[in-house]
C-alpha cells in the first residue's frame, strides 16, 4: 500500500512563513511506524560533515518531496545527490507522507549525514489546497471505506521542525531550512534564474508546484520538465480503488499541475512501481563492502527489519523518477496520453485519468487536459544497477 518503505511514513493553501505552524487536531494513528533505532546506533552528537562541492555544470533539479526517514523520497534525494552531472538546487518540502515540519527535519538531517549541506532545504505547503481536506477524511472513510494509510493525517502536526514527537534518526539537524522564503517562491526564483534548465521532481502531493504556477504563471514555459510520482492509470489505486496516495492527498493541486502547459511532463505512476520490488537481495547489494554514510543509514534503519523478516519487500515509487531522469533507457514502456485528475469529492476523488491519443488526440482531448509521457514499465536490470550503484558508491 501507499506509503512508504522503511520509515515514518493540508484548508486554505497554507505556506508556512517559518517552519513552525499551529498544529491541527490529532487524528487516530493508522500508518506504519518507523523502524526502531537504538540510541547507541544513532550518531546524536555527530557534527554535520563538510560541505561537498556541487556540480554547477550539471542538469539542474529541484526535488519537491514529502520526506521521511529513508523512505522513497529520501532514497531519491540520495540518488540525485550522488549522481554525476546533476546540479541539485534544493529540496522543497510538502506535507503528505509526513507533515512539512517532519519532512523538513528529515531532509536537513539526512543531507547532513551524507555530507551534502550545500543543498538547501525549503519548507513549503503544510496543508492541501482544499479547505477541510483532513476534516472530511472521516466522512470519506465512512462513505467509501477506510483508507489503509493517510500519511500526515494519521498523526498530530508538530509545532516546528525542531519539536517533533520523536527526534529524527541521528538527532535534530544542526543546519536550518532556508530563511525568508517558502517552497513555491524558491521554485519560482530558481526557474527564473535558470530559464529552460530546471527539472522539477513532484514526488509528493503537488501543492507547492500548484502554488508556484498559480502565483507566477510566467514561469510555466521556463520550466524544462516536470517529473511526477503520482497516479494509477491502468491499475487500481493503492489508497482507494480509484487513487494513488500523492494525488489522493491533494487532488486539486494535482489537477492544477497536470493541466498546466509545461513544455514537458513525465509521470511515473503506481503502474511502473509494481515492476521493481525491493527486498533483502537489493539491500545486501547496497550495504556490502566498505562502510559509507549512506550504507550506515541503510544498515541502521533497514537492517533490523530484514533480520526479523528476510522475506520483507517494499515498493520504491519515487526512486523510479530519479532513475528515468538519470537514464531514460530505464523506461521500458511509455505512452503519451492527455492527463487529468478527478477533483470532485466522491468515491473517485484523486483518480488519475489518461486519454489515449488514438481516440482523444487534439482537438478531441477533454478541454483543458495536457499531454504527458507516462512510464508504465521499467527495465528492472537497468534500474537495479543504477539504484544500487549510486547508493553504494563512495
CORNORTA-V446645 format. One record per backbone hydrogen bond with DSSP energy under -0.5 kcal/mol. CO is the residue of the C=O (numbers start at 1). NH is the residue of the N-H. E is the energy in kcal/mol with one decimal. If there is no record, write none. Layout:
CO;NH;E  CO;NH;E
This chain:
1;3;-0.6  7;9;-0.7  12;14;-0.6  13;15;-0.7  14;126;-2.2  14;127;-0.7  15;17;-0.7  24;157;-0.5  32;9;-0.9  38;41;-1.5  38;42;-0.8  39;42;-0.5  41;43;-0.6  42;44;-2.7  43;46;-1.2  54;56;-1.4  55;58;-1.5  59;87;-2.5  60;199;-2.6  61;89;-2.3  61;90;-0.8  62;64;-0.7  62;201;-3.1  63;65;-0.7  63;92;-2.2  64;203;-2.1  64;204;-0.6  65;67;-0.9  65;94;-1.9  68;70;-0.8  71;75;-2.3  72;76;-2.0  73;77;-2.3  74;78;-2.4  75;79;-2.6  76;80;-2.4  77;81;-2.2  78;82;-2.0  79;83;-1.6  83;86;-0.6  85;59;-2.7  86;55;-0.6  86;88;-0.9  87;61;-2.2  87;89;-1.1  89;120;-0.5  90;63;-2.1  90;92;-0.6  91;122;-2.8  92;65;-2.6  93;124;-0.8  96;152;-3.1  98;96;-2.4  99;103;-2.7  100;104;-2.1  101;105;-1.8  102;106;-2.7  103;107;-2.2  104;108;-2.4  105;109;-2.6  106;110;-2.3  107;111;-2.0  108;112;-2.0  109;113;-2.3  110;114;-1.3  111;116;-3.0  112;49;-1.1  112;115;-1.6  115;52;-0.8  116;119;-1.6  118;120;-0.7  120;91;-2.7  121;178;-3.0  122;93;-2.6  123;183;-1.6  124;16;-1.1  125;95;-1.9  130;133;-1.3  132;136;-2.2  134;137;-1.2  135;138;-0.5  136;140;-2.4  137;141;-2.7  138;142;-1.9  139;143;-2.6  140;144;-2.8  141;145;-1.6  150;153;-1.6  151;154;-2.1  152;155;-2.1  159;21;-1.8  160;163;-1.7  163;159;-0.6  168;171;-2.6  182;186;-2.4  183;187;-2.5  184;188;-2.1  185;189;-2.8  186;190;-2.6  187;191;-2.3  188;192;-2.2  189;193;-1.8  190;194;-2.3  192;195;-0.6  194;197;-1.7  194;198;-0.7  197;60;-0.7  198;200;-0.5  198;224;-1.4  198;225;-1.2  199;62;-2.1  199;201;-0.6  200;202;-0.8  200;227;-2.7  201;64;-2.8  201;203;-1.3  202;229;-2.0  206;210;-2.7  207;211;-2.4  208;212;-2.2  209;213;-2.4  210;214;-1.9  211;215;-2.2  212;216;-1.9  216;219;-2.0  217;220;-1.4  219;222;-1.3  219;223;-0.8  220;223;-1.1  220;263;-0.6  222;196;-2.9  223;263;-0.6  225;200;-2.6  226;228;-0.5  226;266;-2.7  227;202;-2.6  228;230;-0.6  228;268;-3.0  231;270;-3.0  238;2;-0.9  239;148;-0.6  240;239;-0.6  241;237;-1.2  242;352;-0.6  243;239;-2.2  243;240;-1.6  244;248;-1.9  245;249;-2.8  246;250;-1.1  248;251;-0.6  250;254;-1.9  251;255;-2.5  252;256;-2.3  253;257;-2.5  254;258;-2.5  255;259;-1.5  257;260;-1.6  260;262;-2.5  264;226;-2.0  265;373;-2.9  266;228;-2.9  267;269;-0.7  267;375;-2.9  268;230;-1.2  269;272;-1.1  269;273;-1.1  270;274;-1.2  272;275;-1.8  273;276;-1.5  276;278;-0.5  276;316;-0.5  278;314;-2.2  279;283;-2.2  280;284;-3.0  281;285;-1.4  282;286;-1.7  283;287;-2.2  284;288;-1.1  292;296;-2.4  293;297;-1.8  294;298;-2.3  295;299;-2.8  296;300;-2.8  297;301;-2.5  298;302;-2.7  298;303;-1.2  299;303;-0.6  302;306;-2.0  303;307;-2.2  304;308;-1.9  305;309;-2.8  309;312;-2.1  310;280;-0.6  314;278;-3.0  316;319;-1.3  317;320;-1.9  318;321;-1.5  318;322;-1.0  319;323;-1.9  320;324;-2.6  321;325;-1.3  322;326;-2.7  323;327;-2.7  327;330;-2.5  328;331;-1.6  330;332;-0.7  330;379;-2.9  333;376;-2.8  333;377;-1.4  335;337;-0.5  335;374;-3.2  336;357;-0.8  337;339;-0.5  337;372;-2.4  338;355;-3.2  339;370;-0.9  340;353;-3.2  341;343;-0.7  342;350;-3.3  343;345;-0.5  346;349;-1.7  348;351;-2.5  351;342;-2.8  353;340;-2.4  354;356;-0.6  355;338;-2.4  356;359;-1.0  356;360;-2.8  357;361;-1.4  361;364;-2.7  366;369;-2.2  370;339;-2.6  372;337;-2.1  372;374;-0.6  373;267;-3.1  373;375;-0.5  374;335;-2.0  374;376;-0.7  375;269;-0.7  377;332;-1.9  377;333;-1.7  378;380;-1.0  379;383;-2.5  380;384;-2.9  381;385;-2.5  382;386;-2.1  383;387;-3.1  384;388;-2.7  385;389;-1.6  386;390;-2.2  387;391;-2.0  388;392;-1.8  389;393;-0.6  390;393;-0.6
